[in-house]
């Protein structure tokens, strides 16, 4: 399941950031959820990334920190939604919480197991 089909700019130094949604129409209990994420950014320590289940449960994928490297390109395994229903609107929040450095969400995909 893809959150986006094209790159989406992340507003610089904006606590609202960018919100991407994904509607899943299949019923069924979740096991592992895998987030395949590719974000270009010139200072990934500025970024905060959060995944929200349709029922409102939230998991912080990445907190802001002192990481001066570029980009976030990784697979994130989430087990906090284990047993919950997969159906509904999933939300991904990406926030850039400092100024000067910028980036965009290039890829955000969910694999629901």
C-alpha positions in Angstrom: 0.0 0.0 0.0 1.5 3.4 -1.0 0.9 6.6 0.9 2.0 8.6 -2.1 2.7 8.2 -5.8 5.0 11.2 -6.1 7.4 13.1 -3.8 5.8 15.3 -1.2 7.7 18.4 0.2 8.1 18.6 3.9 7.4 22.1 5.2 10.6 23.5 6.8 10.4 24.2 10.6 6.7 23.5 10.8 5.2 21.5 13.7 2.3 20.5 11.4 4.6 19.0 8.8 3.1 16.9 6.1 0.3 14.4 6.7 -0.1 11.5 4.3 -3.1 9.1 4.5 -3.8 5.6 3.2 -7.2 3.9 3.1 -7.1 0.1 3.6 -10.4 -1.6 2.7 -9.4 -5.2 3.8 -10.5 -6.6 7.1 -8.3 -8.8 9.2 -6.1 -8.8 12.2 -2.6 -7.4 12.0 0.6 -9.0 12.9 3.7 -7.0 11.9 3.5 -3.8 10.0 6.5 -2.8 7.9 7.0 0.8 6.8 9.2 1.2 3.8 10.3 4.8 3.9 12.6 7.0 1.7 12.9 10.7 2.7 15.5 13.0 1.2 16.6 15.6 3.7 19.8 17.5 4.3 19.8 17.0 8.2 17.7 14.0 9.2 18.0 15.0 12.9 15.4 17.7 12.2 12.8 15.0 11.4 10.0 13.4 13.5 8.1 10.6 11.9 4.9 9.1 13.4 2.6 6.3 12.1 -1.1 6.3 13.3 -3.3 3.3 13.1 -7.0 3.8 12.0 -8.1 3.3 15.6 -5.9 6.2 16.8 -3.0 4.2 18.3 0.3 6.0 17.6 3.9 4.8 17.1 6.8 7.2 16.9 9.0 5.8 14.1 11.7 8.4 14.5 12.2 11.2 17.0 14.1 14.4 16.4 17.7 14.2 17.4 21.3 15.3 16.8 21.9 13.3 13.7 23.5 15.5 11.0 23.5 12.8 8.3 21.4 13.1 5.2 18.2 11.2 4.4 16.0 8.5 6.0 16.0 5.4 3.9 15.0 2.3 5.8 12.4 -0.4 6.7 10.7 0.1 10.0 9.1 -2.9 11.7 6.2 -2.1 14.0 4.5 -4.7 16.2 2.5 -2.3 18.4 -0.6 -2.8 16.3 -0.5 -6.6 16.6 -4.0 -8.0 16.7 -5.7 -4.8 15.7 -7.8 -4.6 12.5 -6.0 -3.5 9.4 -9.1 -1.7 7.8 -9.4 2.1 7.9 -7.4 5.2 7.3 -3.7 5.0 8.2 -1.8 8.3 8.8 1.8 9.1 8.4 3.1 12.4 9.9 6.5 13.7 8.9 7.6 16.9 10.7 10.7 19.0 10.1 11.2 20.7 13.5 14.2 23.0 12.7 14.9 25.6 10.0 17.3 25.8 7.1 17.5 22.2 6.0 14.7 20.8 3.7 13.5 17.6 2.2 10.7 15.5 0.8 9.0 12.2 1.3 10.0 10.2 -1.8 8.5 6.9 -0.9 6.2 5.7 2.0 4.7 2.2 1.7 3.0 -0.1 4.2 3.2 -3.8 4.3 0.5 -5.3 6.5 1.3 -8.8 7.7 
